[in-house]
Amino acid sequence: VAMYPDHGDDAATLLRRADVAMYEAKGGDRDVALYSPERDHNSPARLALAAELRSALANNQIGVHYQPKLRLSDGLVVGAEALVRWRHPERGLIGPDQFVPMAEQTGYITPLTLYILQESLEQCRRWSEAGYELGVSVNLSLRSLLDTDLPRLVKTLLGSSGVAAQRLTLEITESSVMADPPRTIAVLERLAAIGVKLSVDDFGTGYSSLSYLRRLPVHEVKIDQSFVFRVASDPHDAAIVKSIIELGHSLGLRIVAEGVEDQLSWDTLRKMRCDEAQGFYLSRPVPGADLTEWLGVFRPEVTGELPAGGGVRSVLVVDDDRGLRKLICHLLDDAHSYTVHEAADGWEAIVQARRHQPDLILLDLVMPRMSGADALPNIRAVAPNARIVILSASDDKEMVAAAAKEGAVAFIDKADSLALLPDRVEVVLAS
């Protein structure tokens, strides 16, 4: 409800402010709300975007990306978090922080949540069919957590997808539980009874962590990235993270660190006995099909790993030209006893370098998705003992100089005769 003249003196203003009051009523589970200036955070552009959100699902503009979660003890991929994205035809890719709160306020969060759940479970089934037994995590909003019909809807979606309940994790925040503890805990207990796993997201940022953690039927705690980001450099954050890990383990909970962005943080968390981790260091959120491809590259190989000290050296060839990669592999196989691995871009190179710890890396500088130049610092971090040789047709002297500063020990021009490559590799390894 918006009233003249208190809330506006023309029809357009009154209609806009009536819309604000309507969204306020929907967001608060009320039948009627009176416009209040203190609660009006909506610009005309924001209200227009809210109206467009209603048709975004029907027009296939809403998509789900997935960020993998890895077990720190052995590096195995054990699951992925589903993160919604809006591909707006004019504004481009819109992140969830820009439209999920709006969906909650307008009452559109329920169909959005059900869509994300359905898409995530279907993707989980496709991973299983491809041989990857992963779990999937989906975030729940406050409004979803207050919906007493949610457990029934989740059970129906699990049944239609054929995915076992224990492979679905629903993530909640401390603040959402505290909004109405009796009601939210009742919903969580019904979800846990189905077999769904529950996770407390952004742990450490709330105000009643310890008092309610014991009462919640949760299986997992995710440490907020604001602490993880400086876990290897800030003693205070390190102490907080270590305390959360020890507290969670004492309660029988799995601990996940989110926002891991470098090797040092990974190593620190592993020493602290954190269970799992996710972050840009491992992978950005990507579409389901892209993650399936990534899994094929990342999963540890059962065979093919040579024992240390076996005398056979390994080389990683990184180039986006598949034909050139195969030619180089053929030359090295014929000329010397090398174990040769391949990567098509910087992203795959980081994964392969970490897995195989090669003696030498032949790295192209200019590649799609992630260039060799961008990947080089991370490659050095995950494979510190590898000798890196730039193999490139680029004549960009600044780029080559930057690569040398990052630890590259030699440069080979692709224009030179590749027949001489095995000899040059042998020289580098012997030096």
C-alpha positions as a Markdown table, in Angstrom:
| # | Residue | x | y | z |
|---|---|---|---|---|
| 1 | Val | 0.0 | 0.0 | 0.0 |
| 2 | Ala | 1.2 | 3.5 | -0.9 |
| 3 | Met | -0.9 | 6.6 | 0.1 |
| 4 | Tyr | -1.3 | 10.0 | -1.4 |
| 5 | Pro | 0.1 | 12.5 | -0.5 |
| 6 | Asp | 2.4 | 10.9 | 2.2 |
| 7 | His | 4.2 | 8.6 | -0.2 |
| 8 | Gly | 4.0 | 10.5 | -3.5 |
| 9 | Asp | 2.1 | 13.2 | -5.3 |
| 10 | Asp | 1.9 | 11.6 | -8.8 |
| 11 | Ala | 0.7 | 8.3 | -10.1 |
| 12 | Ala | 4.1 | 7.0 | -11.2 |
| 13 | Thr | 5.7 | 7.5 | -7.8 |
| 14 | Leu | 2.8 | 6.0 | -6.0 |
| 15 | Leu | 2.8 | 2.9 | -8.2 |
| 16 | Arg | 6.6 | 2.4 | -7.8 |
| 17 | Arg | 6.3 | 2.8 | -4.0 |
| 18 | Ala | 3.3 | 0.4 | -3.9 |
| 19 | Asp | 5.5 | -2.1 | -5.7 |
| 20 | Val | 8.2 | -1.7 | -3.0 |
| 21 | Ala | 5.6 | -2.3 | -0.3 |
| 22 | Met | 4.3 | -5.4 | -2.2 |
| 23 | Tyr | 7.8 | -6.9 | -2.3 |
| 24 | Glu | 8.3 | -6.1 | 1.3 |
| 25 | Ala | 5.0 | -7.9 | 2.1 |
| 26 | Lys | 6.1 | -11.0 | 0.1 |
| 27 | Gly | 9.6 | -11.0 | 1.6 |
| 28 | Gly | 8.2 | -10.9 | 5.1 |
| 29 | Asp | 5.4 | -13.5 | 4.6 |
| 30 | Arg | 2.7 | -10.8 | 5.2 |
| 31 | Asp | -0.5 | -10.2 | 3.3 |
| 32 | Val | -0.3 | -6.4 | 3.5 |
| 33 | Ala | 2.6 | -3.9 | 3.9 |
| 34 | Leu | 2.5 | -0.1 | 4.0 |
| 35 | Tyr | 5.3 | 1.7 | 2.1 |
| 36 | Ser | 8.1 | 2.8 | 4.4 |
| 37 | Pro | 11.0 | 5.1 | 3.2 |
| 38 | Glu | 13.4 | 3.4 | 5.6 |
| 39 | Arg | 12.9 | 0.1 | 3.8 |
| 40 | Asp | 13.0 | 1.4 | 0.3 |
| 41 | His | 16.4 | 0.4 | -1.2 |
| 42 | Asn | 15.0 | 0.1 | -4.7 |
| 43 | Ser | 15.9 | 2.3 | -7.6 |
| 44 | Pro | 13.7 | 2.2 | -10.7 |
| 45 | Ala | 16.5 | 0.2 | -12.4 |
| 46 | Arg | 16.4 | -2.3 | -9.6 |
| 47 | Leu | 12.7 | -2.7 | -9.7 |
| 48 | Ala | 12.9 | -3.2 | -13.5 |
| 49 | Leu | 15.5 | -5.9 | -12.9 |
| 50 | Ala | 13.2 | -7.6 | -10.4 |
| 51 | Ala | 10.4 | -7.7 | -13.0 |
| 52 | Glu | 12.8 | -9.2 | -15.6 |
| 53 | Leu | 13.8 | -11.9 | -13.1 |
| 54 | Arg | 10.3 | -13.3 | -13.3 |
| 55 | Ser | 10.8 | -14.3 | -17.0 |
| 56 | Ala | 14.5 | -15.1 | -16.7 |
| 57 | Leu | 13.9 | -18.8 | -15.9 |
| 58 | Ala | 11.4 | -19.3 | -18.7 |
| 59 | Asn | 13.8 | -17.7 | -21.2 |
| 60 | Asn | 16.7 | -19.9 | -20.1 |
| 61 | Gln | 18.7 | -17.0 | -18.8 |
| 62 | Ile | 19.4 | -18.6 | -15.4 |
| 63 | Gly | 22.3 | -21.1 | -15.3 |
| 64 | Val | 24.2 | -23.0 | -12.6 |
| 65 | His | 28.0 | -23.1 | -12.3 |
| 66 | Tyr | 29.9 | -25.5 | -10.1 |
| 67 | Gln | 33.1 | -25.1 | -8.0 |
| 68 | Pro | 34.8 | -28.3 | -7.0 |
| 69 | Lys | 35.6 | -29.3 | -3.5 |
| 70 | Leu | 38.7 | -31.3 | -2.8 |
| 71 | Arg | 39.8 | -33.5 | 0.1 |
| 72 | Leu | 42.9 | -32.1 | 1.5 |
| 73 | Ser | 44.4 | -35.4 | 2.7 |
| 74 | Asp | 44.8 | -36.8 | -0.8 |
| 75 | Gly | 43.6 | -34.2 | -3.3 |
| 76 | Leu | 40.6 | -36.2 | -4.5 |
| 77 | Val | 37.6 | -34.2 | -5.8 |
| 78 | Val | 34.7 | -35.2 | -3.6 |
| 79 | Gly | 32.0 | -32.7 | -4.5 |
| 80 | Ala | 31.0 | -29.4 | -6.0 |
| 81 | Glu | 29.1 | -26.3 | -4.9 |
| 82 | Ala | 26.3 | -25.1 | -7.1 |
| 83 | Leu | 26.3 | -21.3 | -7.7 |
| 84 | Val | 23.6 | -19.6 | -9.7 |
| 85 | Arg | 24.3 | -17.2 | -12.5 |
| 86 | Trp | 22.0 | -14.9 | -14.6 |
| 87 | Arg | 22.9 | -14.4 | -18.2 |
| 88 | His | 21.1 | -11.2 | -18.8 |
| 89 | Pro | 20.7 | -10.4 | -22.6 |
| 90 | Glu | 21.7 | -6.7 | -22.0 |
| 91 | Arg | 23.7 | -6.6 | -18.7 |
| 92 | Gly | 25.8 | -9.7 | -19.3 |
| 93 | Leu | 26.6 | -12.2 | -16.5 |
| 94 | Ile | 24.9 | -11.1 | -13.2 |
| 95 | Gly | 26.2 | -12.7 | -10.0 |
| 96 | Pro | 24.0 | -14.1 | -7.3 |
| 97 | Asp | 24.7 | -11.3 | -4.9 |
| 98 | Gln | 22.9 | -8.9 | -7.2 |
| 99 | Phe | 19.7 | -10.8 | -7.7 |
| 100 | Val | 19.2 | -13.5 | -5.1 |
| 101 | Pro | 18.4 | -10.9 | -2.3 |
| 102 | Met | 16.0 | -9.4 | -4.8 |
| 103 | Ala | 14.4 | -12.8 | -5.4 |
| 104 | Glu | 14.0 | -13.2 | -1.7 |
| 105 | Gln | 12.4 | -9.7 | -1.4 |
| 106 | Thr | 10.0 | -10.3 | -4.2 |
| 107 | Gly | 9.0 | -13.8 | -3.2 |
| 108 | Tyr | 10.5 | -15.3 | -6.3 |
| 109 | Ile | 13.2 | -17.2 | -4.3 |
| 110 | Thr | 11.1 | -20.5 | -4.1 |
| 111 | Pro | 10.9 | -21.2 | -7.8 |
| 112 | Leu | 14.5 | -20.1 | -8.2 |
| 113 | Thr | 15.7 | -22.5 | -5.4 |
| 114 | Leu | 13.7 | -25.4 | -6.8 |
| 115 | Tyr | 15.2 | -24.8 | -10.3 |
| 116 | Ile | 18.8 | -24.7 | -8.8 |
| 117 | Leu | 18.1 | -27.9 | -6.9 |
| 118 | Gln | 16.6 | -29.7 | -10.0 |
| 119 | Glu | 19.5 | -28.6 | -12.2 |
| 120 | Ser | 22.1 | -29.5 | -9.6 |
| 121 | Leu | 20.7 | -33.0 | -9.0 |
| 122 | Glu | 20.5 | -33.7 | -12.7 |
| 123 | Gln | 24.1 | -32.6 | -13.1 |
| 124 | Cys | 25.0 | -34.9 | -10.2 |
| 125 | Arg | 23.3 | -37.8 | -12.0 |
| 126 | Arg | 25.3 | -37.0 | -15.2 |
| 127 | Trp | 28.5 | -37.0 | -13.3 |
| 128 | Ser | 27.6 | -40.4 | -11.9 |
| 129 | Glu | 26.9 | -41.7 | -15.3 |
| 130 | Ala | 30.3 | -40.4 | -16.4 |
| 131 | Gly | 32.0 | -42.3 | -13.6 |
| 132 | Tyr | 32.4 | -39.4 | -11.1 |
| 133 | Glu | 30.6 | -40.1 | -7.8 |
| 134 | Leu | 30.5 | -36.6 | -6.5 |
| 135 | Gly | 28.2 | -34.8 | -4.1 |
| 136 | Val | 26.6 | -31.5 | -4.8 |
| 137 | Ser | 26.0 | -28.6 | -2.4 |
| 138 | Val | 23.1 | -26.0 | -2.9 |
| 139 | Asn | 22.7 | -22.8 | -0.8 |
| 140 | Leu | 19.4 | -22.2 | 0.9 |
| 141 | Ser | 18.0 | -18.7 | 1.5 |
| 142 | Leu | 16.2 | -17.6 | 4.7 |
| 143 | Arg | 12.9 | -17.8 | 2.9 |
| 144 | Ser | 13.5 | -21.3 | 1.7 |
| 145 | Leu | 14.6 | -22.4 | 5.2 |
| 146 | Leu | 11.3 | -21.0 | 6.6 |
| 147 | Asp | 9.3 | -23.0 | 4.1 |
| 148 | Thr | 7.8 | -26.0 | 5.9 |
| 149 | Asp | 7.0 | -27.6 | 2.5 |
| 150 | Leu | 10.7 | -27.7 | 1.5 |
| 151 | Pro | 11.5 | -31.2 | 2.9 |
| 152 | Arg | 8.7 | -32.7 | 0.8 |
| 153 | Leu | 9.8 | -30.8 | -2.4 |
| 154 | Val | 13.5 | -31.9 | -1.9 |
| 155 | Lys | 12.4 | -35.5 | -1.4 |
| 156 | Thr | 10.4 | -35.4 | -4.6 |
| 157 | Leu | 13.3 | -33.9 | -6.6 |
| 158 | Leu | 15.7 | -36.6 | -5.2 |
| 159 | Gly | 13.2 | -39.3 | -6.3 |
| 160 | Ser | 12.8 | -37.9 | -9.9 |
| 161 | Ser | 16.6 | -37.5 | -10.4 |
| 162 | Gly | 17.5 | -40.8 | -9.0 |
| 163 | Val | 20.3 | -39.3 | -6.9 |
| 164 | Ala | 20.9 | -40.7 | -3.4 |
| 165 | Ala | 19.9 | -38.2 | -0.6 |
| 166 | Gln | 23.4 | -38.4 | 1.0 |
| 167 | Arg | 24.9 | -36.9 | -2.1 |
| 168 | Leu | 23.0 | -33.6 | -1.6 |
| 169 | Thr | 24.3 | -31.1 | 0.9 |
| 170 | Leu | 22.1 | -28.0 | 1.7 |
| 171 | Glu | 24.1 | -25.0 | 2.9 |
| 172 | Ile | 22.6 | -22.6 | 5.4 |
| 173 | Thr | 23.9 | -19.6 | 7.3 |
| 174 | Glu | 24.0 | -18.9 | 11.0 |
| 175 | Ser | 21.9 | -15.7 | 10.5 |
| 176 | Ser | 19.2 | -17.6 | 8.6 |
| 177 | Val | 18.8 | -20.1 | 11.5 |
| 178 | Met | 18.7 | -17.3 | 14.0 |
| 179 | Ala | 15.9 | -15.6 | 12.2 |
| 180 | Asp | 13.4 | -18.1 | 13.7 |
| 181 | Pro | 15.2 | -20.9 | 15.5 |
| 182 | Pro | 12.2 | -23.1 | 16.4 |
| 183 | Arg | 10.9 | -23.0 | 12.8 |
| 184 | Thr | 14.2 | -23.4 | 11.0 |
| 185 | Ile | 15.5 | -26.1 | 13.2 |
| 186 | Ala | 12.3 | -28.1 | 12.6 |
| 187 | Val | 12.8 | -27.8 | 8.9 |
| 188 | Leu | 16.4 | -28.8 | 9.2 |
| 189 | Glu | 15.5 | -31.9 | 11.3 |
| 190 | Arg | 13.0 | -33.0 | 8.6 |
| 191 | Leu | 15.6 | -32.6 | 5.9 |
| 192 | Ala | 18.2 | -34.5 | 7.9 |
| 193 | Ala | 15.6 | -37.3 | 8.4 |
| 194 | Ile | 15.4 | -37.7 | 4.6 |
| 195 | Gly | 19.2 | -38.3 | 4.5 |
| 196 | Val | 20.2 | -35.0 | 3.1 |
| 197 | Lys | 23.5 | -33.6 | 4.5 |
| 198 | Leu | 23.5 | -30.1 | 6.1 |
| 199 | Ser | 26.3 | -27.5 | 6.2 |
| 200 | Val | 26.7 | -24.3 | 8.1 |
| 201 | Asp | 28.1 | -21.8 | 5.5 |
| 202 | Asp | 30.2 | -18.7 | 6.3 |
| 203 | Phe | 31.0 | -20.0 | 9.8 |
| 204 | Gly | 32.6 | -17.6 | 12.2 |
| 205 | Thr | 30.8 | -14.5 | 11.0 |
| 206 | Gly | 27.6 | -15.0 | 13.0 |
| 207 | Tyr | 26.8 | -14.2 | 16.6 |
| 208 | Ser | 25.6 | -17.4 | 18.1 |
| 209 | Ser | 27.9 | -20.0 | 16.6 |
| 210 | Leu | 28.8 | -22.0 | 19.6 |
| 211 | Ser | 25.4 | -22.0 | 21.4 |
| 212 | Tyr | 23.4 | -23.2 | 18.4 |
| 213 | Leu | 26.0 | -25.5 | 16.6 |
| 214 | Arg | 25.3 | -28.3 | 19.0 |
| 215 | Arg | 21.5 | -28.0 | 18.4 |
| 216 | Leu | 21.7 | -28.1 | 14.7 |
| 217 | Pro | 21.5 | -31.5 | 12.8 |
| 218 | Val | 24.4 | -30.5 | 10.6 |
| 219 | His | 27.2 | -32.6 | 9.2 |
| 220 | Glu | 29.6 | -29.9 | 7.9 |
| 221 | Val | 31.0 | -26.5 | 8.7 |
| 222 | Lys | 32.4 | -24.2 | 6.1 |
| 223 | Ile | 34.9 | -21.6 | 7.3 |
| 224 | Asp | 34.3 | -18.2 | 5.9 |
| 225 | Gln | 36.7 | -17.1 | 3.3 |
| 226 | Ser | 37.5 | -13.9 | 5.1 |
| 227 | Phe | 39.5 | -16.0 | 7.6 |
| 228 | Val | 40.9 | -18.4 | 5.0 |
| 229 | Phe | 42.3 | -15.7 | 2.7 |
| 230 | Arg | 45.0 | -14.8 | 5.2 |
| 231 | Val | 45.3 | -18.1 | 7.1 |
| 232 | Ala | 49.0 | -18.5 | 6.0 |
| 233 | Ser | 50.0 | -14.9 | 6.8 |
| 234 | Asp | 47.9 | -13.6 | 9.7 |
| 235 | Pro | 48.5 | -15.3 | 13.0 |
| 236 | His | 45.1 | -14.2 | 14.3 |
| 237 | Asp | 43.2 | -15.6 | 11.3 |
| 238 | Ala | 45.3 | -18.8 | 11.6 |
| 239 | Ala | 44.3 | -19.1 | 15.2 |
| 240 | Ile | 40.6 | -18.7 | 14.4 |
| 241 | Val | 40.7 | -21.2 | 11.6 |
| 242 | Lys | 42.6 | -23.8 | 13.8 |
| 243 | Ser | 40.1 | -23.3 | 16.6 |
| 244 | Ile | 37.1 | -23.8 | 14.2 |
| 245 | Ile | 38.7 | -27.0 | 12.8 |
| 246 | Glu | 39.3 | -28.4 | 16.3 |
| 247 | Leu | 35.8 | -27.4 | 17.5 |
| 248 | Gly | 34.2 | -29.0 | 14.5 |
| 249 | His | 36.1 | -32.2 | 14.8 |
| 250 | Ser | 35.3 | -32.5 | 18.5 |
| 251 | Leu | 31.6 | -32.4 | 17.5 |
| 252 | Gly | 32.1 | -35.0 | 14.7 |
| 253 | Leu | 31.7 | -32.5 | 11.9 |
| 254 | Arg | 33.5 | -32.2 | 8.5 |
| 255 | Ile | 35.3 | -28.9 | 8.0 |
| 256 | Val | 35.5 | -27.2 | 4.6 |
| 257 | Ala | 37.6 | -24.1 | 3.9 |
| 258 | Glu | 36.3 | -21.8 | 1.2 |
| 259 | Gly | 38.2 | -19.1 | -0.7 |
| 260 | Val | 41.6 | -21.0 | -1.0 |
| 261 | Glu | 43.6 | -19.0 | -3.5 |
| 262 | Asp | 47.2 | -20.2 | -3.2 |
| 263 | Gln | 49.4 | -23.2 | -2.5 |
| 264 | Leu | 50.6 | -21.8 | 0.8 |
| 265 | Ser | 47.0 | -21.6 | 2.1 |
| 266 | Trp | 46.3 | -25.1 | 0.9 |
| 267 | Asp | 49.4 | -26.5 | 2.7 |
| 268 | Thr | 48.6 | -24.6 | 5.9 |
| 269 | Leu | 45.0 | -25.9 | 6.0 |
| 270 | Arg | 46.3 | -29.4 | 5.3 |
| 271 | Lys | 48.7 | -29.2 | 8.3 |
| 272 | Met | 45.8 | -28.0 | 10.4 |
| 273 | Arg | 43.9 | -31.2 | 9.4 |
| 274 | Cys | 41.1 | -29.3 | 7.6 |
| 275 | Asp | 39.0 | -31.9 | 5.7 |
| 276 | Glu | 38.1 | -30.2 | 2.4 |
| 277 | Ala | 38.8 | -27.0 | 0.5 |
| 278 | Gln | 37.5 | -25.0 | -2.5 |
| 279 | Gly | 38.6 | -21.8 | -4.1 |
| 280 | Phe | 40.0 | -20.1 | -7.2 |
| 281 | Tyr | 43.4 | -21.8 | -6.6 |
| 282 | Leu | 41.7 | -25.1 | -7.5 |
| 283 | Ser | 39.1 | -23.9 | -9.9 |
| 284 | Arg | 36.7 | -21.0 | -10.6 |
| 285 | Pro | 33.0 | -21.9 | -10.7 |
| 286 | Val | 32.3 | -23.3 | -14.2 |
| 287 | Pro | 29.4 | -24.8 | -16.1 |
| 288 | Gly | 28.7 | -28.5 | -15.4 |
| 289 | Ala | 30.0 | -29.7 | -18.8 |
| 290 | Asp | 33.3 | -27.8 | -18.3 |
| 291 | Leu | 33.7 | -29.3 | -14.8 |
| 292 | Thr | 33.2 | -32.8 | -16.2 |
| 293 | Glu | 36.0 | -32.1 | -18.7 |
| 294 | Trp | 38.2 | -30.7 | -15.8 |
| 295 | Leu | 37.5 | -33.9 | -13.7 |
| 296 | Gly | 38.9 | -36.0 | -16.6 |
| 297 | Val | 42.1 | -34.1 | -16.3 |
| 298 | Phe | 42.3 | -33.8 | -12.6 |
| 299 | Arg | 41.4 | -37.2 | -11.2 |
| 300 | Pro | 44.5 | -39.1 | -9.9 |
| 301 | Glu | 45.6 | -41.9 | -12.2 |
| 302 | Val | 45.5 | -45.5 | -10.9 |
| 303 | Thr | 48.4 | -46.6 | -13.1 |
| 304 | Gly | 51.2 | -44.9 | -14.8 |
| 305 | Glu | 52.9 | -43.3 | -11.8 |
| 306 | Leu | 56.5 | -44.3 | -11.5 |
| 307 | Pro | 58.2 | -44.8 | -8.1 |
| 308 | Ala | 60.7 | -42.1 | -7.0 |
| 309 | Gly | 64.3 | -42.8 | -8.0 |
| 310 | Gly | 63.4 | -45.0 | -11.0 |
| 311 | Gly | 65.7 | -43.1 | -13.3 |
| 312 | Val | 63.0 | -42.1 | -15.8 |
| 313 | Arg | 62.4 | -38.4 | -16.2 |
| 314 | Ser | 59.1 | -36.8 | -16.8 |
| 315 | Val | 58.2 | -33.9 | -19.1 |
| 316 | Leu | 55.0 | -31.9 | -19.3 |
| 317 | Val | 54.2 | -30.4 | -22.7 |
| 318 | Val | 51.8 | -27.4 | -22.5 |
| 319 | Asp | 50.4 | -26.1 | -25.8 |
| 320 | Asp | 47.0 | -25.4 | -27.2 |
| 321 | Asp | 48.0 | -26.9 | -30.6 |
| 322 | Arg | 47.1 | -30.5 | -30.2 |
| 323 | Gly | 49.1 | -31.5 | -33.3 |
| 324 | Leu | 52.2 | -29.8 | -32.1 |
| 325 | Arg | 51.8 | -31.4 | -28.6 |
| 326 | Lys | 51.6 | -34.9 | -30.2 |
| 327 | Leu | 54.6 | -34.2 | -32.4 |
| 328 | Ile | 56.7 | -33.1 | -29.4 |
| 329 | Cys | 55.6 | -36.1 | -27.4 |
| 330 | His | 56.6 | -38.4 | -30.3 |
| 331 | Leu | 60.0 | -36.8 | -30.6 |
| 332 | Leu | 60.7 | -37.1 | -26.9 |
| 333 | Asp | 59.4 | -40.7 | -26.8 |
| 334 | Asp | 61.6 | -41.7 | -29.7 |
| 335 | Ala | 64.8 | -39.9 | -28.6 |
| 336 | His | 64.9 | -40.6 | -24.9 |
| 337 | Ser | 63.2 | -42.5 | -22.1 |
| 338 | Tyr | 60.8 | -39.8 | -20.9 |
| 339 | Thr | 57.4 | -40.1 | -19.4 |
| 340 | Val | 55.5 | -37.4 | -21.2 |
| 341 | His | 52.3 | -35.6 | -20.0 |
| 342 | Glu | 50.2 | -33.1 | -21.8 |
| 343 | Ala | 48.1 | -30.0 | -21.1 |
| 344 | Ala | 46.1 | -27.8 | -23.5 |
| 345 | Asp | 46.3 | -24.6 | -21.5 |
| 346 | Gly | 47.6 | -23.0 | -18.3 |
| 347 | Trp | 44.7 | -24.2 | -16.2 |
| 348 | Glu | 45.4 | -27.9 | -17.2 |
| 349 | Ala | 49.1 | -27.3 | -16.7 |
| 350 | Ile | 48.7 | -26.3 | -13.1 |
| 351 | Val | 46.7 | -29.5 | -12.5 |
| 352 | Gln | 49.1 | -31.8 | -14.3 |
| 353 | Ala | 52.2 | -30.2 | -12.7 |
| 354 | Arg | 50.8 | -30.6 | -9.3 |
| 355 | Arg | 49.8 | -34.3 | -10.0 |
| 356 | His | 52.9 | -35.5 | -11.8 |
| 357 | Gln | 55.7 | -33.2 | -10.4 |
| 358 | Pro | 57.6 | -33.3 | -13.8 |
| 359 | Asp | 61.3 | -32.7 | -14.1 |
| 360 | Leu | 60.8 | -30.3 | -17.0 |
| 361 | Ile | 57.9 | -28.3 | -18.4 |
| 362 | Leu | 57.7 | -27.1 | -22.0 |
| 363 | Leu | 55.3 | -24.1 | -21.7 |
| 364 | Asp | 53.7 | -22.1 | -24.5 |
| 365 | Leu | 53.1 | -18.5 | -23.4 |
| 366 | Val | 50.0 | -17.6 | -25.5 |
| 367 | Met | 47.0 | -19.9 | -25.1 |
| 368 | Pro | 43.2 | -19.5 | -24.6 |
| 369 | Arg | 41.4 | -19.7 | -21.3 |
| 370 | Met | 44.6 | -19.3 | -19.3 |
| 371 | Ser | 47.9 | -18.4 | -20.9 |
| 372 | Gly | 51.2 | -19.8 | -19.9 |
| 373 | Ala | 52.3 | -16.4 | -18.7 |
| 374 | Asp | 49.3 | -16.2 | -16.3 |
| 375 | Ala | 49.8 | -19.9 | -15.1 |
| 376 | Leu | 53.5 | -19.7 | -14.6 |
| 377 | Pro | 53.5 | -18.4 | -10.9 |
| 378 | Asn | 51.0 | -21.1 | -9.9 |
| 379 | Ile | 53.0 | -23.8 | -11.8 |
| 380 | Arg | 56.1 | -22.8 | -9.9 |
| 381 | Ala | 54.1 | -23.0 | -6.6 |
| 382 | Val | 52.7 | -26.5 | -7.2 |
| 383 | Ala | 55.9 | -28.0 | -8.8 |
| 384 | Pro | 58.8 | -26.0 | -7.3 |
| 385 | Asn | 61.5 | -28.5 | -8.5 |
| 386 | Ala | 60.5 | -28.5 | -12.2 |
| 387 | Arg | 62.6 | -26.7 | -14.7 |
| 388 | Ile | 60.4 | -24.6 | -17.0 |
| 389 | Val | 61.4 | -23.9 | -20.6 |
| 390 | Ile | 59.3 | -21.4 | -22.7 |
| 391 | Leu | 58.3 | -23.0 | -26.0 |
| 392 | Ser | 56.7 | -20.2 | -28.0 |
| 393 | Ala | 56.4 | -18.4 | -31.3 |
| 394 | Ser | 55.8 | -15.1 | -29.5 |
| 395 | Asp | 58.4 | -12.5 | -30.1 |
| 396 | Asp | 57.1 | -10.4 | -27.2 |
| 397 | Lys | 60.4 | -9.6 | -25.3 |
| 398 | Glu | 58.6 | -8.2 | -22.3 |
| 399 | Met | 56.5 | -11.4 | -21.9 |
| 400 | Val | 59.6 | -13.6 | -22.2 |
| 401 | Ala | 61.5 | -11.4 | -19.7 |
| 402 | Ala | 58.5 | -11.7 | -17.3 |
| 403 | Ala | 58.6 | -15.4 | -17.7 |
| 404 | Ala | 62.3 | -15.5 | -16.9 |
| 405 | Lys | 61.6 | -13.5 | -13.7 |
| 406 | Glu | 59.1 | -16.1 | -12.7 |
| 407 | Gly | 61.7 | -18.9 | -13.0 |
| 408 | Ala | 61.8 | -20.0 | -16.6 |
| 409 | Val | 65.3 | -21.2 | -17.3 |
| 410 | Ala | 65.4 | -21.2 | -21.2 |
| 411 | Phe | 63.5 | -20.1 | -24.3 |
| 412 | Ile | 62.9 | -22.3 | -27.4 |
| 413 | Asp | 61.5 | -20.6 | -30.5 |
| 414 | Lys | 58.9 | -22.8 | -32.3 |
| 415 | Ala | 60.3 | -21.5 | -35.6 |
| 416 | Asp | 63.5 | -23.5 | -34.9 |
| 417 | Ser | 63.8 | -27.1 | -36.0 |
| 418 | Leu | 61.9 | -29.2 | -33.6 |
| 419 | Ala | 64.1 | -32.2 | -34.5 |
| 420 | Leu | 66.7 | -30.5 | -32.2 |
| 421 | Leu | 64.3 | -30.3 | -29.3 |
| 422 | Pro | 65.2 | -33.6 | -27.6 |
| 423 | Asp | 68.8 | -32.6 | -27.5 |
| 424 | Arg | 68.0 | -29.2 | -26.0 |
| 425 | Val | 65.8 | -30.8 | -23.4 |
| 426 | Glu | 68.6 | -33.1 | -22.5 |
| 427 | Val | 71.0 | -30.1 | -22.0 |
| 428 | Val | 68.5 | -28.3 | -19.7 |
| 429 | Leu | 68.0 | -31.4 | -17.6 |
| 430 | Ala | 71.7 | -32.0 | -17.3 |
| 431 | Ser | 72.6 | -28.4 | -16.4 |
